[in-house]
Amino acid sequence: MSAEGQLYNVALFIPSQTPSTSGGLHPPHADLALEYLDIVSSLRTPTPPSGIKGHLFKLLRPALSRETDLRHALGELRGSNLAPYYEVVREMKRRMDSDTEAARGRDAEVEGVKRIRHSAVQTLASVTTAG
């Protein structure tokens, strides 16, 4: 059952690198969101705005808890005009690129565990306990 996880990290099963997945399994989520909007805009059939917002919320989830103004802006979008969606995602990209540049050279591991930055897609993980 990989479908739900793949909504959060569409790079899970990518066999080779593409321009938007040059970050490996954790490419920049804003790049993937822009690619998603390009795909939606190229479709002949309309995509419901609720579907667009749902996908963008999942892709951008790692940073939306930090960038609450963009989370609010995305939540307020209505209609099928893609321009406002592009605006929100481009602003997210600008902020994430700035954060990534500011963090360059800092240790990406904490106590031997690789830290995935909030600017990268991340698979949604749920923890269950036995018992």
C-alpha positions as CSV (number, residue, x, y, z in Angstrom):
1,M,0.0,0.0,0.0
2,S,2.3,2.7,-1.2
3,A,-0.3,5.2,-2.7
4,E,-0.7,7.4,0.4
5,G,3.0,7.6,1.0
6,Q,3.6,8.5,-2.6
7,L,1.3,11.5,-2.3
8,Y,3.7,12.9,0.2
9,N,6.9,11.8,-1.5
10,V,6.4,11.3,-5.2
11,A,10.1,10.4,-5.6
12,L,9.7,7.2,-3.7
13,F,9.8,4.9,-6.8
14,I,11.7,7.0,-9.3
15,P,14.2,4.7,-11.0
16,S,16.3,7.5,-12.4
17,Q,17.0,11.2,-11.9
18,T,14.9,13.8,-13.6
19,P,15.4,17.6,-13.3
20,S,13.0,17.8,-10.3
21,T,14.4,14.7,-8.6
22,S,18.1,15.5,-8.6
23,G,17.9,15.5,-4.8
24,G,17.5,11.7,-4.8
25,L,14.7,10.3,-2.7
26,H,14.2,13.7,-1.0
27,P,14.2,16.4,-3.7
28,P,13.0,19.9,-3.1
29,H,9.2,19.8,-2.6
30,A,8.6,23.2,-4.2
31,D,10.2,21.9,-7.5
32,L,7.9,18.9,-7.5
33,A,4.9,21.1,-6.7
34,L,5.8,23.3,-9.7
35,E,6.1,20.3,-11.9
36,Y,2.8,19.0,-10.7
37,L,1.1,22.4,-11.5
38,D,2.7,22.2,-15.0
39,I,1.2,18.8,-15.5
40,V,-2.2,20.0,-14.3
41,S,-2.1,23.0,-16.7
42,S,-1.3,20.7,-19.6
43,L,-4.3,18.4,-19.1
44,R,-7.2,18.6,-21.4
45,T,-9.7,17.8,-18.7
46,P,-10.1,20.1,-15.7
47,T,-8.7,19.1,-12.4
48,P,-11.0,20.0,-9.4
49,P,-9.4,22.7,-7.2
50,S,-9.9,20.5,-4.2
51,G,-7.6,17.9,-5.8
52,I,-5.0,20.5,-6.6
53,K,-5.0,21.9,-3.1
54,G,-4.9,18.4,-1.6
55,H,-1.9,17.4,-3.6
56,L,-0.1,20.6,-2.9
57,F,-0.8,20.4,0.9
58,K,0.7,16.8,0.9
59,L,3.8,17.8,-1.2
60,L,4.5,20.9,0.8
61,R,3.7,19.5,4.2
62,P,7.2,19.6,5.6
63,A,7.4,23.4,5.4
64,L,3.8,24.4,5.8
65,S,4.0,24.2,9.6
66,R,6.8,26.8,9.5
67,E,5.4,28.9,6.7
68,T,1.9,29.4,8.2
69,D,1.1,32.4,6.0
70,L,1.6,30.3,2.9
71,R,-0.4,27.5,4.4
72,H,-3.2,30.0,5.0
73,A,-2.9,31.4,1.5
74,L,-3.1,28.0,0.0
75,G,-6.1,27.1,2.1
76,E,-7.9,30.2,0.9
77,L,-7.5,29.6,-2.8
78,R,-10.6,29.0,-4.7
79,G,-11.4,28.3,-8.4
80,S,-9.5,26.6,-11.2
81,N,-7.3,29.6,-12.2
82,L,-3.8,28.1,-11.6
83,A,-2.0,31.5,-11.4
84,P,-2.6,31.9,-7.6
85,Y,-1.4,28.3,-6.9
86,Y,1.8,29.0,-8.9
87,E,2.3,32.2,-6.8
88,V,2.1,30.4,-3.5
89,V,4.4,27.6,-4.7
90,R,7.0,30.0,-6.2
91,E,7.1,31.9,-2.9
92,M,7.6,28.6,-1.1
93,K,10.4,27.8,-3.5
94,R,12.0,31.2,-2.9
95,R,11.9,30.7,0.9
96,M,13.1,27.1,0.8
97,D,16.0,28.0,-1.5
98,S,16.9,30.7,0.9
99,D,16.8,28.4,3.9
100,T,18.8,25.7,2.0
101,E,21.5,28.3,1.2
102,A,21.6,29.5,4.8
103,A,22.0,25.9,6.0
104,R,24.7,25.0,3.5
105,G,27.8,23.6,5.3
106,R,25.9,22.8,8.5
107,D,25.8,19.2,9.7
108,A,22.9,17.3,8.1
109,E,23.2,14.5,10.6
110,V,22.2,14.6,14.2
111,E,23.6,11.8,16.4
112,G,24.3,9.6,13.4
113,V,20.8,10.0,11.9
114,K,20.4,11.8,8.6
115,R,18.3,14.9,9.0
116,I,15.9,15.6,6.2
117,R,15.5,19.3,5.8
118,H,12.0,20.9,5.8
119,S,12.6,22.0,2.1
120,A,12.6,18.4,0.9
121,V,9.8,16.0,0.3
122,Q,9.3,13.5,3.1
123,T,7.3,10.4,3.4
124,L,4.5,10.5,5.9
125,A,5.3,8.0,8.6
126,S,3.0,6.8,11.3
127,V,4.2,5.1,14.4
128,T,2.3,2.2,15.9
129,T,3.0,0.4,19.1
130,A,2.5,-3.3,19.7
131,G,0.5,-4.5,22.5
